[in-house]
Amino acid sequence: MPQHIDPRNQAALVLMGLLVVLTLVEMALSYWEDRKYYETRDTLTNIYLTSLAVATNFCVKVFTFFILDYTYQHYRLFQIQNIFWYWFVLVVVQDFLYWVLHYTGHYCRMFWAMHVTHHSSEHFNFTTGFRSTVFEPLYRVFFYLPLAFMGFNALDILYAYLITQLYGNLVHTQYKIPLPKWYGWFFVTPAHHRVHHASNIPYLDKNMGMVLIIWDRLFGTFRDEDLPEPVKYGLTKQPEDMGPVNVLFHEWKALLHDVKNAPDLKSKIGYFIHPPGWSHDGSTQTARMLQREYREMEEAHKKHETAA
């Protein structure tokens, strides 16, 4: 039996243990205070999707490691020697590449069809963080390839992803966490992530960051939790059937239905690559269209109130 555990593994185990404890505490408090943050079927669905994601990760683990390691061994362009800057740059760039991956999952319908499972819950709690994008491990490695080109080895890339993923799970809570104002300028907070999981029109496709919120501030996808009405979690159009198969494939069914009924090849391809809500005949609306319409209605309402 090994006498020494790698400090990286120790840190990961401590964080995972902390997350499990916090989940149990939040669950107990929710029931004790009758907040209804948890619902039995929803929590079981989260566990089911987590199990599928773990199985998918396990199946592609060797493939993922091979691609990253092969690129690192044969095509790395440089390597940072200073250990502090090595890990600092790795975590920051990895977090940015996650933002790109996440943005793609919201603005390309083919990827949204896979990512939608994570947003399909009408509840928001620590177990929602485990409601995984089950098929993401099949393509995630290609978004992280730049790290291998930059001279980061495969194990370190995977470890950095694990740590940032654990942080991302910790912001899935409705409890108001008192954090200093400066913290929310740089890091993702539970308030930021509540916005991300909301189906309120102004909140759609906002706050994509995992650890750092600076990417959203830089690229125009940031939104404060500032609406007067409560946050409504889930999808703008919630599927009626939330069974174990449909929760995974309902958006694929809708996408393939739209592709089948598209009049030409250009429109068929468009349904795969354009954002959710895009249609060849303009009969449906994307999140940006809905938000533009929402702003116009707000402005018209303000003008009416001023005139009155």
C-alpha positions, 0 to 999 in steps of 0.5 A: 500500500502506498505510504504517500498520497500525491498532494494533488490527489489529497486536495481533490479528495478534500474538495470532493469530501467538502462538496458531499458534506455541504450537499448533505447539510444543504439538503437537511437545512432545506427540509428543516426550513421547508424551503423546497430546494430539493425534490426527490425525483429531481435529485434521483435524476441528478444522481442518474445523470451523474452516474452516466457522466462518470461512466462516459468519462471512464470509457473515454479516459484513455482516449482523452489522455492519449490525445492530450499526451500525444500532442504534448509530447510531439507538438508542444510549442513551449513550456513554462518552467516556473512552477507558480506561473505554470499552474497559474497560467494553466488554471486561467487558460483552462478556465477560459477554454471552458468558457469557450466550450460552455458558450458553444454549448449555448449558441450552437444547437447541436452542442445545446442538444447535449448540454441541455440536460444540465439546465433541465431541472426546475430546482437549483441546489448542490446536486444540480451541479452533478446534473452533467452534460453526459456526452460532453466527455466525447468532445471536451478534449478538443477544446482543451488541446491548446493547453497541450500545445502550450506545454501543459502535460495531460495529467496536469490538464485533467487535474486542473479541470477536476479542481475547477469543476469542483469549484463550479459545483460549489456555486449551485446553491440558492442560499445567499452567501455573504461574499465581499463585493470585489470577489464577484468582480473576478470570481463566479458566485452562487448569485452569478450562477443562479442567473445562468440556470434561470429561464427568465428571458433577461437571464438566458445565456448569461454567466458562462464562467466556471471559476472566473467571471471576468470572461463574461464581463469581457465578452458581454455575457455577464448579468447581475441577479437584479430582476424584481421577480424571482428566478425561475429555474429550468428551460423556457419550454420544459419537456413534459416527459422527464423520464430517464431516456427523454431527459437525455434525448428530448432536444435531439428529437426536436432538432432532428424533427426540425432538420427533417422538415427543413426545405433545403440543405442550407436550412438543415445545416442551419438547425445544427449550427445556429443557436437554439430557437433559430428557424429557417422561416423565423417562426421561432426566436433565439434567446437574443431575439427574446431579450431584444423584444423584452428590452423594447417592451420595457422601454415602451412601458417606461415611456408610457409611465413617463407620459402618464 
